[in-house]
Amino acid sequence: MLDRALSVEEGSASAHVGAATGYLEAGNAERARELFEAARELDGAAAESDVIEHYLQMIDEMEEENQP
């Protein structure tokens, strides 16, 4: 449902950030990363850039912790 509403062609960065945060909280870091990265390309990305970068860094750290 979120994917249909939030295609890269339409939507705002803040909507993508909101959806990505939900995916991250649900444990789907891969999909969250995709949405955060897509948010960089959308209207309003400048206003969300600090949040986007924070969450991408957090995902990177989570992935590093899960490495053997």
Residue, then its C-alpha position, 0 to 999 in steps of 0.5 A: m500500500l505504501d509503495r503504491a502511494l509513494s512512487v519515485e515519480e510522485g510524492s514528497a521527500s517528507a512522505h518518503v521519510g515518513a514511510a521509510t521510518g515506518y519500514l525501519e521500525a518494522g525491521n525492513a532496513e533494506r526497503a527503508r534505505e530505498l525510500f530514504e535514498a529516493a527521498r533525496e531526489l524529490d521535492g523538499a529533499a533539502a528540508e529533510s536532508d539532515v533526517i535522511e542522512h541520520y537514518l541512512q547512517m543509522i542503517d549503515e551502523m545496524e548493518e555493520e553490527n550484523q556483520p560476522 
